Amino acid sequence: MNGPSAPRQVLDDIGLSLIFFTRLKLPSSDFGGRSLADAIWAAPFAGLAVAIIGALVYAIATVLGLATGPAAALTLAATMLVTGCLHEDGLSDIADGFWGGRTRDRKLEIMRDSRIGAYGAAALGISLLIRWSALSQLTGPGHVVLALLAAHAASRGLFGAFMHLLPPARSDGLSANAGSVTTETAIVGAALGAVALLALGLGGAIAALILLGLLFAAFRALCLSQIGGQTGDTIGALQQLGEIAVLLTASVCLS
């Protein structure tokens, strides 16, 4: 069993998730020898940290008199800055690789290329546009806070299940080196993400949960058909798609 148990282990896993999924600095880098696969259940906590920072930026922007459009843009910029565009990079790599390569090996090769192509640029542009427009539709900082908390925590709650259900597409790389995710770890992460959706209200949480489930199944099938498994890039792309799905739900339920 590699799921969370002792309080010290829980704190280690949360700290490891914060260090890995954000640019935040912690005073200690000793996490009890825990691997990323062990700690992946805590990824929603990293999402909460990102959401809080984004919400603070939005609140400051509105206090300074900015309209919702510029405030939403600054909020997105803050969340991208605190994560180092980790998941945006995955989305662009997936778009370039899946639609720019003809064979599995070529797709994986393109995904490792640091250069961005037309598919990747288009995917990033669409992702930013949808997220910005959804945030811009929300009425007031309170609703923005709830939407950000739900979107960033729930989208990261999918990580463990995705790594558990799909084999690594490569024998090396981030995902292959992360280790194996147990069923318990995957369930805990998904449950934390589902709880975060309650920020949208019960109806919004149910709608978002259904949408995330359909998205998860479709993206899992796509990854299996394209490259036969998952990589760090696919996990990043999954986060972006999940965030978009929850923010769109929030724009309906909280507006």
Buried (B, 14 or more C-beta within 10 A) or exposed (E): EBBBEEEEBBBBBBBBBBBBBBEBEEEEEEBBEBBBBBBBBBBBBBBBBBBBBBBBBBBBBBEEEBEBEEBBBBBBEBBBBBBEBBBBBBBBBBBBBBBBBEEBEEBBEBBEEEEBBEBBEBBBEEBBEBBBBBBBBBEEBEBBBBBBBBBBBBBBBBBBBBBBBBEBBBEEBBBBBBBEBBEBBBBBBBEBBBBBBBBBBEEBBBBBBEBBEEBBEEBBEBBBEBBBBBBBBBBBBBBBBBBBBBBBBBBBBBE
